[in-house]
């Protein structure tokens, strides 16, 4: 993936939201990610390191 400098990483894919790869995960950041992204449906901008080109994979 080329993101080993920000490991551990987490990819989150949810309906009606862009797929996002978050990096530099810690237990505190993971908790914040669950609240912001999964519950509130907003992006945790401070830890976004990539947005996969999922549309390329589908074609």
mmCIF file of the C-alpha atoms, coordinates in Angstrom:
data_MODEL
# 
_entry.id   MODEL 
# 
loop_
_atom_site.group_PDB 
_atom_site.id 
_atom_site.type_symbol 
_atom_site.label_atom_id 
_atom_site.label_alt_id 
_atom_site.label_comp_id 
_atom_site.label_asym_id 
_atom_site.label_entity_id 
_atom_site.label_seq_id 
_atom_site.pdbx_PDB_ins_code 
_atom_site.Cartn_x 
_atom_site.Cartn_y 
_atom_site.Cartn_z 
_atom_site.occupancy 
_atom_site.B_iso_or_equiv 
_atom_site.pdbx_formal_charge 
_atom_site.auth_seq_id 
_atom_site.auth_comp_id 
_atom_site.auth_asym_id 
_atom_site.auth_atom_id 
_atom_site.pdbx_PDB_model_num 
ATOM 1  C CA . UNK A 1 1  ? 0.000   0.000  0.000   1.00 0.00 ? 1  UNK A CA 1 
ATOM 2  C CA . UNK A 1 2  ? 2.970   2.305  0.478   1.00 0.00 ? 2  UNK A CA 1 
ATOM 3  C CA . UNK A 1 3  ? 1.746   3.673  3.790   1.00 0.00 ? 3  UNK A CA 1 
ATOM 4  C CA . UNK A 1 4  ? 4.013   1.777  6.182   1.00 0.00 ? 4  UNK A CA 1 
ATOM 5  C CA . UNK A 1 5  ? 5.241   5.095  7.590   1.00 0.00 ? 5  UNK A CA 1 
ATOM 6  C CA . UNK A 1 6  ? 1.773   5.659  9.117   1.00 0.00 ? 6  UNK A CA 1 
ATOM 7  C CA . UNK A 1 7  ? 1.025   2.116  10.332  1.00 0.00 ? 7  UNK A CA 1 
ATOM 8  C CA . UNK A 1 8  ? -1.104  0.836  11.797  1.00 0.00 ? 8  UNK A CA 1 
ATOM 9  C CA . UNK A 1 9  ? -3.711  1.778  9.212   1.00 0.00 ? 9  UNK A CA 1 
ATOM 10 C CA . UNK A 1 10 ? -7.459  1.215  9.048   1.00 0.00 ? 10 UNK A CA 1 
ATOM 11 C CA . UNK A 1 11 ? -9.617  1.363  5.926   1.00 0.00 ? 11 UNK A CA 1 
ATOM 12 C CA . UNK A 1 12 ? -13.224 2.384  6.518   1.00 0.00 ? 12 UNK A CA 1 
ATOM 13 C CA . UNK A 1 13 ? -15.852 1.817  3.831   1.00 0.00 ? 13 UNK A CA 1 
ATOM 14 C CA . UNK A 1 14 ? -19.407 2.919  4.572   1.00 0.00 ? 14 UNK A CA 1 
ATOM 15 C CA . UNK A 1 15 ? -22.430 3.568  2.352   1.00 0.00 ? 15 UNK A CA 1 
ATOM 16 C CA . UNK A 1 16 ? -22.834 7.209  1.327   1.00 0.00 ? 16 UNK A CA 1 
ATOM 17 C CA . UNK A 1 17 ? -19.306 8.113  2.470   1.00 0.00 ? 17 UNK A CA 1 
ATOM 18 C CA . UNK A 1 18 ? -15.996 8.009  0.622   1.00 0.00 ? 18 UNK A CA 1 
ATOM 19 C CA . UNK A 1 19 ? -13.696 5.080  1.403   1.00 0.00 ? 19 UNK A CA 1 
ATOM 20 C CA . UNK A 1 20 ? -10.890 6.367  3.609   1.00 0.00 ? 20 UNK A CA 1 
ATOM 21 C CA . UNK A 1 21 ? -7.602  5.011  4.925   1.00 0.00 ? 21 UNK A CA 1 
ATOM 22 C CA . UNK A 1 22 ? -6.757  6.337  8.357   1.00 0.00 ? 22 UNK A CA 1 
ATOM 23 C CA . UNK A 1 23 ? -3.233  6.028  9.740   1.00 0.00 ? 23 UNK A CA 1 
ATOM 24 C CA . UNK A 1 24 ? -1.233  6.330  12.924  1.00 0.00 ? 24 UNK A CA 1 
ATOM 25 C CA . UNK A 1 25 ? -3.933  4.420  14.801  1.00 0.00 ? 25 UNK A CA 1 
ATOM 26 C CA . UNK A 1 26 ? -3.783  4.237  18.564  1.00 0.00 ? 26 UNK A CA 1 
ATOM 27 C CA . UNK A 1 27 ? -6.515  3.111  20.913  1.00 0.00 ? 27 UNK A CA 1 
ATOM 28 C CA . UNK A 1 28 ? -7.456  6.757  21.543  1.00 0.00 ? 28 UNK A CA 1 
ATOM 29 C CA . UNK A 1 29 ? -7.610  7.568  17.833  1.00 0.00 ? 29 UNK A CA 1 
ATOM 30 C CA . UNK A 1 30 ? -9.649  4.399  17.205  1.00 0.00 ? 30 UNK A CA 1 
ATOM 31 C CA . UNK A 1 31 ? -12.212 5.511  19.771  1.00 0.00 ? 31 UNK A CA 1 
ATOM 32 C CA . UNK A 1 32 ? -12.406 8.942  18.141  1.00 0.00 ? 32 UNK A CA 1 
ATOM 33 C CA . UNK A 1 33 ? -12.718 7.283  14.719  1.00 0.00 ? 33 UNK A CA 1 
ATOM 34 C CA . UNK A 1 34 ? -15.702 5.207  15.842  1.00 0.00 ? 34 UNK A CA 1 
ATOM 35 C CA . UNK A 1 35 ? -17.504 8.275  17.168  1.00 0.00 ? 35 UNK A CA 1 
ATOM 36 C CA . UNK A 1 36 ? -16.688 10.662 14.292  1.00 0.00 ? 36 UNK A CA 1 
ATOM 37 C CA . UNK A 1 37 ? -16.841 8.377  11.254  1.00 0.00 ? 37 UNK A CA 1 
ATOM 38 C CA . UNK A 1 38 ? -19.144 5.526  12.224  1.00 0.00 ? 38 UNK A CA 1 
ATOM 39 C CA . UNK A 1 39 ? -21.606 7.323  14.496  1.00 0.00 ? 39 UNK A CA 1 
ATOM 40 C CA . UNK A 1 40 ? -21.545 10.975 13.367  1.00 0.00 ? 40 UNK A CA 1 
ATOM 41 C CA . UNK A 1 41 ? -20.768 10.221 9.676   1.00 0.00 ? 41 UNK A CA 1 
ATOM 42 C CA . UNK A 1 42 ? -18.010 12.816 9.480   1.00 0.00 ? 42 UNK A CA 1 
ATOM 43 C CA . UNK A 1 43 ? -14.370 12.385 8.519   1.00 0.00 ? 43 UNK A CA 1 
ATOM 44 C CA . UNK A 1 44 ? -11.527 12.395 11.011  1.00 0.00 ? 44 UNK A CA 1 
ATOM 45 C CA . UNK A 1 45 ? -9.392  14.678 8.838   1.00 0.00 ? 45 UNK A CA 1 
ATOM 46 C CA . UNK A 1 46 ? -6.347  14.703 11.099  1.00 0.00 ? 46 UNK A CA 1 
ATOM 47 C CA . UNK A 1 47 ? -5.708  11.001 10.425  1.00 0.00 ? 47 UNK A CA 1 
ATOM 48 C CA . UNK A 1 48 ? -6.674  10.582 6.747   1.00 0.00 ? 48 UNK A CA 1 
ATOM 49 C CA . UNK A 1 49 ? -3.685  9.394  4.755   1.00 0.00 ? 49 UNK A CA 1 
ATOM 50 C CA . UNK A 1 50 ? -5.331  8.084  1.599   1.00 0.00 ? 50 UNK A CA 1 
ATOM 51 C CA . UNK A 1 51 ? -8.606  7.776  -0.204  1.00 0.00 ? 51 UNK A CA 1 
ATOM 52 C CA . UNK A 1 52 ? -8.580  4.560  -2.247  1.00 0.00 ? 52 UNK A CA 1 
ATOM 53 C CA . UNK A 1 53 ? -9.540  4.778  -5.901  1.00 0.00 ? 53 UNK A CA 1 
ATOM 54 C CA . UNK A 1 54 ? -12.356 2.265  -5.508  1.00 0.00 ? 54 UNK A CA 1 
ATOM 55 C CA . UNK A 1 55 ? -13.936 3.384  -8.780  1.00 0.00 ? 55 UNK A CA 1 
ATOM 56 C CA . UNK A 1 56 ? -10.854 2.089  -10.640 1.00 0.00 ? 56 UNK A CA 1 
ATOM 57 C CA . UNK A 1 57 ? -11.249 -1.332 -9.037  1.00 0.00 ? 57 UNK A CA 1 
ATOM 58 C CA . UNK A 1 58 ? -14.932 -1.573 -10.005 1.00 0.00 ? 58 UNK A CA 1 
ATOM 59 C CA . UNK A 1 59 ? -14.298 -0.938 -13.740 1.00 0.00 ? 59 UNK A CA 1 
# 
